Amino acid sequence: MFKKILVPLDPAEPGFAEEALAKASQFATDYGARIHLLAVCPEVQSFVASQLPEGWQQREIEATGLILDKIGAGLKVPEGMVDCQVRMGTVYHEVIEEAEKTGCDLILMTSHKPGLSTYFIGSNAAHIVRHAPCSVMVLRGS
């Protein structure tokens, strides 16, 4: 089945990904799959960034990494089966690039129920499904 599963997470809403994390843990236990957790911090426009304290971006990356490490440690999978990565940029672009870079064969994620705005501008999940280099499983959040 799947050998490397990419699970994109929003560190501001870790509870939203519980279903995806549970499914990834099940695949890791049942099939020996590795879990690759990914958080994407949004880029801040340069004129806004110039008003923020020096080193804020590095602190954001480090804090996000700690959140991912804590989530990974809480998964009920064999030790050494989870790794974490933090990237900066646009969510769908960074998820697709990370899947390519790490050779993931499944992207497992949750998605919000589509609304009217989703049909006009597209959601991150929709972009990922259309452009991913591997299979994508999208679980609908409640």
Sequence and secondary structure as in RCSB ss.txt:
>XXXX:A:sequence
MFKKILVPLDPAEPGFAEEALAKASQFATDYGARIHLLAVCPEVQSFVASQLPEGWQQREIEATGLILDKIGAGL
KVPEGMVDCQVRMGTVYHEVIEEAEKTGCDLILMTSHKPGLSTYFIGSNAAHIVRHAPCSVMVLRGS
>XXXX:A:secstr
  SEEEEEE TT GGGGHHHHHHHHHHHHHH  EEEEEEEE    HHHHTTS TTHHHHHHHHHHHHHHHHHHTS
 S TT EEEEEEES HHHHHHHHHHHHT SEEEEEE    HHHHHH  HHHHHHHH SSEEEEEE  
